[in-house]
Amino acid sequence: MHKIFSIIFAGLLATTTMSAQNVLVPENKQARPMNQVMDEVAQRFGVKFKYNIDTTGVVINYAPSRIRPYSIEETLNNILAPHDFKAWDQGRNIWKIKPYEYHRRYDADGRKMVDYLNSLYSNKEEWTPRRDALRREVRERLGIDSLLVRCVPLKPILGKARKMDGYTVQNIALELLPGYYVCGSVYAPANSVARKQVAQKGKYPVVICPNGHWTNGRYNGDLQKRYATLARMGAICISYDIFGWGESRLQVGKDAHATSIAHVWQALCGVRLLDYALTRKDVDATRVASNGGSGGGTHAALLAAIDDRFTACCPVVSVCSHFDGGCPCESGMPIQYSQGGTCNIEILATFAPKPVMLVGDEGDWTHTYPEIEIPYLKRIYSFYGADDQLQTVWLPKQRHDFNQDKRQAVYDFFASVWNLPKENLDESRVTIEEEAALQSFGSIDKMPAGAQRNIKALIEQNFDKEMRQTYFELRWAAGLEEKARKWSDSLHLDDAAKTERVRKLIETHLKRVTKWHNDHVGECPAGINPRTGERLREVDRQIICDAAQPKSYHTDLMDGLRKELTEEQVITILDQYTIGKVAFTMKGYKEIVPDMTALEDSVCRAYLCEAREMAIDYKSMKEISEIFAIYKDKCEEYFNKHGRNWHDMYKAYYNKRKKKH
């Protein structure tokens, strides 16, 4: 037996060796710059490309073999996928090239996902185990329970109720975790029609209203109309700030919003505000709904899936099969990995057979509703014989918003579910209030004693190590924002809008440069300086890494500043970046060369101005000093080539200073 095995092994080895000898190894990788390859693709297929990426320095290996003459889709995937880029068909032979997005997929991927999901269950008996497992795992992956056990007892801070036409508005602040608050407003019915037709034993239905990324957040006029109109019709609506927006920004800063922390925090807000609502004597615990649009719709569906107390749900322009939400506040926690892979439309389906209204339009990701999402949900509801509990509205030729047509769909849904009186549906009777009127505090100084002033305690006391890293990232982001504000304010421009544009340009540049630096620390291998033969210092290696950042980082800032400012003002900003090194160095040169000529002054100043503009793209002052050192060498070389001896001048300067001290 051993002999037979040896013969077989020897034969396999020989076969493997022969195969290796026949492997085709080209003499080169047929490498070409990506921009050239993309130009050829554009010409071959008669299309145009718009870029949200920087292709500078990107090389495509085996470029000719990646082109498929029969398919632009396969061609683009072959070229872009290895570099984490994706192509999106914009219509009219235009394609947008973007970075890979974990939360966004092609329409066809949504179709494939729904087909896969449909293959997993064909009746209620097969669906129920997956539904139950999904609800459990989504909640676990969200991580909300670890925060709920740390929540402080309910002690709502309620403002004075403001009496409007058929409803009242009362601001609320609710402490969730020690020192951290969610702020919002409660819209309640205050008219006889709603009281007679909707109230049951003095209790009204309640709608928890998470908010999306609409202009001005929950203070947006269209959103106020929705809350107030539903209240006039007989439903209590509770609207609240999303993480890092509105009054939340006072405590955690605006940069905290686009983080995974916001995903779980915003769900926590909805659950705890429902806890509060169910303590009210005027709330009916059997009639509880979630309703929101865009990111608010994503959270409305999430709340319905993780909390059995919800009895109706109405997500607007949000939930679909191929888009998890355009912000980490909607998709940062890995809930879509539940049960081997899911999507928002299946998460919403776990709410069946309770009443649901799905509202979409032709102009955003919900354009696939008629072909993909609505048929899928109808199938799930048919498992229960509850087809009448699913309502859908799809609006052709409309885009992503929460306009009157979409609000009308919301009103119709709740009118049908809770018998709300449509005679009270009159948005013209709604008072649109100023943001200040809807705030509980307005400033951090007016918040209760113990209110936290930054996100540090929230993360360190309540989140794991990975989330704690988020705090450090947010801290440097806040520092860069403050630096940008200080520098733009130093110009004393009379135009507030221009000042803000300049601030944003600087902030964007600082964040880009800092992130690039942080993401590429230590990437340059140890080696030697080819001119000196000495080993590269750490600062040398980091400068090499940072010098590889996209050129657009620099040009976006400089072009933007020169569009907004005079050249003198631009110089003021660059001096802020480099702590005035041009003037400081020139002062030193004039002490070393007291008889410096006008030409020498001009040449040295020109070199140092070049150094200043180059240095702004480096993070640390150590790197900035090294960039200036490059140009100082040029200045000194100029002196030596034009009749001076830098060594002697510097020695004389040094001895003179030594005598003084």
Residue pairs with C-beta under 8 A, 6 or more apart in sequence:
26 62
29 61
29 62
30 61
30 62
30 63
30 64
30 65
31 59
31 60
31 61
31 62
31 63
32 59
32 60
32 63
33 55
33 58
33 59
33 60
34 55
34 58
34 59
34 60
34 79
34 83
35 55
35 58
37 60
37 63
37 66
37 79
38 49
38 55
38 79
38 97
40 67
41 47
41 67
41 72
41 75
41 76
41 79
42 48
42 49
44 67
44 69
45 72
45 75
46 93
47 72
47 93
47 94
47 95
48 93
48 94
48 95
49 87
49 94
49 95
49 96
49 97
50 90
50 94
50 95
50 96
50 97
51 96
51 97
52 96
52 97
52 98
52 99
53 85
53 97
53 98
53 99
54 550
54 551
54 552
56 550
56 551
56 552
57 548
58 83
60 66
60 79
63 79
66 75
66 78
66 79
67 75
67 78
67 79
68 74
68 75
68 78
72 95
73 87
76 87
76 95
77 87
80 86
80 87
80 97
84 99
84 100
85 97
85 98
85 99
85 100
86 97
86 98
86 99
86 100
86 101
87 95
87 96
87 97
87 98
88 95
88 96
88 97
88 98
88 106
89 95
90 96
102 324
102 331
103 323
103 324
103 325
103 326
103 330
103 331
104 322
104 323
104 324
104 326
104 365
105 113
105 322
105 323
106 322
107 322
107 368
107 372
109 322
110 320
110 321
110 322
110 323
110 343
110 368
110 372
110 373
111 321
111 368
111 371
111 372
113 321
113 322
113 341
113 343
114 321
114 343
114 345
114 372
114 373
114 376
117 342
117 343
117 346
117 376
118 376
118 379
120 126
120 130
121 127
121 130
123 383
124 383
124 384
127 380
127 383
130 339
131 349
131 350
131 352
133 338
133 339
134 305
134 338
134 339
134 342
134 346
134 347
134 350
135 305
135 306
135 350
137 335
137 338
137 339
138 302
138 305
138 306
138 335
138 338
138 342
138 347
139 145
139 306
141 333
141 334
141 335
141 337
141 338
142 263
142 264
142 267
142 302
142 306
142 333
142 335
143 264
143 333
144 264
144 267
144 268
144 271
144 306
146 462
147 176
147 177
147 264
147 265
147 268
147 462
148 268
148 271
148 272
150 177
150 178
150 461
150 462
151 176
151 177
151 268
151 272
152 175
152 176
152 177
152 178
154 174
154 272
154 275
154 276
154 279
155 174
155 175
156 172
156 173
156 174
156 276
157 172
157 173
157 174
157 440
157 448
158 170
158 171
158 172
158 186
159 170
159 171
159 172
159 440
160 170
161 168
161 169
161 170
161 188
162 168
162 169
162 170
162 433
162 437
163 190
164 190
164 228
164 430
164 431
165 232
165 429
165 430
165 431
166 189
166 190
166 191
166 194
166 231
166 232
166 424
166 429
167 187
167 188
167 189
167 190
167 191
167 228
167 231
167 232
168 187
168 188
168 190
168 231
169 185
169 186
169 187
169 228
169 433
169 438
170 185
170 186
170 188
171 183
171 184
171 185
171 186
171 438
171 439
171 440
172 183
172 184
172 185
172 186
172 238
172 273
172 276
172 440
173 181
173 182
173 183
173 247
173 440
173 441
174 181
174 182
174 183
174 184
174 272
174 273
174 276
175 181
175 448
176 182
176 268
176 269
176 272
177 458
177 461
177 462
178 450
178 457
178 461
179 450
179 451
179 452
179 457
179 458
180 251
180 252
180 451
180 452
180 457
180 458
181 247
181 248
181 251
181 440
181 447
181 451
182 240
182 241
182 248
182 269
182 272
182 273
183 240
183 241
183 246
183 247
183 248
183 439
183 440
183 441
184 218
184 238
184 239
184 240
184 241
184 273
185 218
185 227
185 238
185 239
185 240
185 438
186 236
186 237
186 238
187 227
187 228
187 230
187 231
187 236
187 237
187 238
187 239
188 204
188 231
188 236
188 282
189 195
189 198
189 199
189 204
189 231
189 232
189 233
189 234
189 235
189 236
190 231
191 232
191 424
193 234
193 421
193 423
193 424
194 204
194 232
194 233
194 234
194 420
194 421
194 424
195 234
197 234
197 419
197 420
197 421
198 204
198 205
198 233
198 234
198 235
198 418
198 419
198 420
198 421
199 234
199 282
200 284
202 281
202 282
203 281
203 282
203 283
203 284
204 234
204 235
204 236
204 282
204 283
204 284
204 287
205 234
205 235
205 236
205 283
205 284
205 287
205 288
205 289
205 414
205 418
206 235
206 236
206 237
206 238
206 274
206 277
206 283
206 284
206 287
206 288
206 289
207 230
207 235
207 236
207 237
207 238
207 289
207 290
207 291
207 414
208 238
208 270
208 273
208 274
208 277
208 288
208 289
208 290
208 291
208 300
208 303
208 310
209 218
209 223
209 226
209 227
209 237
209 238
209 239
209 240
209 290
209 291
209 292
209 296
209 300
210 240
210 242
210 266
210 269
210 270
210 290
210 292
210 295
210 296
210 299
210 300
210 303
211 217
211 218
211 223
211 239
211 240
211 241
211 242
211 245
211 292
211 295
211 296
212 242
212 292
212 293
212 294
212 295
212 296
212 297
212 298
212 318
213 242
213 294
213 295
213 326
213 327
214 220
214 222
214 223
214 293
214 294
214 402
216 435
217 241
217 242
217 245
217 246
218 239
218 240
218 241
218 242
218 246
218 438
219 246
219 433
219 434
219 435
219 438
220 402
221 432
222 401
222 402
222 403
222 407
223 239
223 402
224 430
224 432
224 433
225 407
225 427
225 430
225 432
226 237
226 402
226 407
226 410
227 237
227 239
228 237
228 427
228 430
228 431
229 407
229 411
229 424
229 425
229 426
229 427
229 430
230 237
230 410
230 411
230 414
230 420
231 237
232 424
232 425
232 426
232 429
232 430
233 411
233 414
233 415
233 420
233 421
233 422
233 424
233 425
234 418
234 420
234 421
234 424
235 289
235 414
235 418
235 420
236 277
236 280
236 282
236 283
238 273
238 277
240 269
240 270
240 273
241 247
241 248
242 248
242 257
242 262
242 266
242 295
242 296
242 329
243 252
243 256
243 257
243 259
243 261
243 262
243 265
243 266
243 269
243 329
244 252
244 253
244 254
244 255
244 256
244 257
244 258
244 262
245 254
245 257
246 439
247 439
247 440
247 441
247 442
250 441
250 443
250 444
250 447
251 444
251 447
251 451
251 452
251 453
251 454
251 455
252 454
252 455
252 458
252 474
253 454
253 455
253 474
253 477
253 478
253 481
254 481
255 474
255 477
255 478
255 481
256 262
256 455
256 474
257 327
257 329
258 327
258 328
258 329
259 328
259 329
259 332
259 470
259 474
260 328
260 332
260 333
260 467
260 470
261 332
261 455
261 458
261 459
261 463
261 467
261 470
262 327
262 328
262 329
262 332
263 328
263 329
263 330
263 331
263 332
263 333
264 333
266 299
266 329
267 299
267 302
267 303
267 306
270 290
270 299
270 303
270 307
271 303
271 306
271 307
274 288
274 303
274 307
274 309
274 310
277 283
277 288
278 285
278 288
278 309
285 309
286 311
287 311
287 312
287 418
288 309
288 310
288 311
288 312
289 310
289 311
289 312
289 313
289 314
289 414
289 417
290 299
290 300
290 301
290 303
290 304
290 310
290 312
290 313
290 314
290 315
291 300
291 313
291 314
291 315
291 316
291 410
291 414
292 298
292 299
292 300
292 315
292 316
292 318
293 315
293 316
293 317
293 318
293 402
293 406
294 316
294 317
294 318
294 400
294 402
295 318
295 325
295 326
295 327
295 329
295 330
296 316
296 318
297 315
297 316
297 317
297 318
297 319
298 315
298 318
298 319
298 324
298 325
298 330
298 331
298 344
299 330
300 313
300 314
300 315
300 318
301 313
301 315
301 318
301 319
301 344
301 347
301 348
301 351
302 335
302 347
303 310
303 313
304 310
304 313
304 348
304 351
304 354
304 356
305 347
305 348
305 350
305 351
310 351
310 354
311 354
311 355
312 354
312 355
312 356
312 413
312 414
312 417
312 418
313 348
313 351
313 354
313 355
313 356
313 357
314 356
314 357
314 359
314 410
314 413
314 414
315 348
315 358
315 359
316 359
316 402
316 406
316 409
316 410
317 359
317 360
317 361
317 364
317 366
317 400
317 401
317 402
317 406
318 325
318 344
318 366
319 344
319 345
319 347
319 348
319 358
319 366
319 373
320 343
320 344
320 345
320 360
320 365
320 366
320 368
320 369
320 372
320 373
321 343
321 344
321 345
321 368
321 372
321 373
321 376
322 343
322 365
322 368
323 344
323 365
324 330
324 331
324 336
324 343
324 344
325 331
325 344
335 342
335 347
336 342
336 343
336 344
345 372
345 373
345 376
345 377
346 376
348 356
348 358
348 377
349 376
349 377
349 380
352 377
352 380
352 381
352 383
352 384
352 386
352 389
352 390
353 381
353 384
353 386
353 389
354 389
355 389
355 390
355 391
355 413
355 417
356 377
356 389
356 390
356 391
357 391
357 392
357 393
357 409
357 410
357 413
358 369
358 373
358 374
358 377
358 390
358 391
358 392
358 393
359 366
359 392
359 393
359 394
359 395
359 406
359 409
359 410
360 366
360 367
360 369
360 373
360 392
360 393
360 394
360 395
361 367
361 394
361 395
361 396
361 398
361 399
361 400
361 406
362 394
362 395
362 396
362 397
362 398
362 399
363 397
363 398
363 399
363 400
364 399
364 400
366 373
366 394
369 392
369 394
370 394
374 392
374 394
377 390
377 392
378 387
378 390
381 387
381 389
381 390
391 412
391 413
391 416
393 406
393 409
395 405
395 406
398 405
398 406
404 427
407 427
411 420
411 422
411 425
414 420
415 421
415 422
415 425
436 442
441 447
444 451
444 453
452 458
454 475
454 478
455 471
455 474
456 471
456 475
459 467
459 468
459 470
459 471
460 468
460 471
463 470
476 514
477 511
480 507
480 510
480 511
480 514
481 507
483 506
483 510
484 503
484 504
484 506
484 507
484 510
485 503
485 507
487 503
487 506
487 573
487 576
487 577
488 499
488 500
488 502
488 503
488 506
488 573
489 499
489 503
490 572
490 576
491 499
491 502
491 565
491 569
491 572
491 573
493 499
493 502
498 564
501 560
501 564
502 560
502 561
502 564
502 565
502 573
505 556
505 557
505 560
505 561
505 564
506 557
506 573
508 556
508 557
509 553
509 554
509 556
509 557
509 616
512 549
512 553
513 546
513 549
513 553
513 616
513 617
513 618
513 619
514 619
516 546
516 549
516 553
517 542
517 545
517 546
517 618
517 619
517 620
520 545
520 546
520 548
521 542
521 545
522 541
522 542
522 545
523 545
524 536
524 541
524 542
524 544
524 545
525 541
526 535
526 536
526 541
527 535
527 536
528 534
528 535
528 536
529 535
529 536
529 540
536 544
539 622
539 623
539 626
540 626
542 620
542 623
543 618
543 623
543 626
543 627
546 617
546 618
546 619
546 623
547 617
549 617
553 617
554 616
554 617
557 616
558 570
558 613
561 569
561 570
561 573
562 570
565 573
574 612
574 613
574 616
575 581
575 582
575 583
575 612
577 612
577 615
577 616
577 624
578 612
578 615
578 616
578 624
578 628
579 621
581 608
581 611
581 612
581 615
581 624
581 625
581 628
582 605
582 608
582 609
582 611
582 612
585 608
585 628
585 632
586 601
586 604
586 605
586 608
589 596
589 604
589 635
590 596
590 601
591 653
592 649
592 650
592 653
593 600
593 639
593 644
593 649
596 604
600 638
600 639
600 642
603 635
603 638
604 635
604 638
607 631
607 632
607 634
607 635
607 638
608 628
608 631
608 632
608 635
610 631
611 627
611 628
611 630
611 631
611 632
612 628
614 627
615 623
615 624
615 627
615 628
618 624
618 627
636 646
639 645
639 646
639 649
640 646
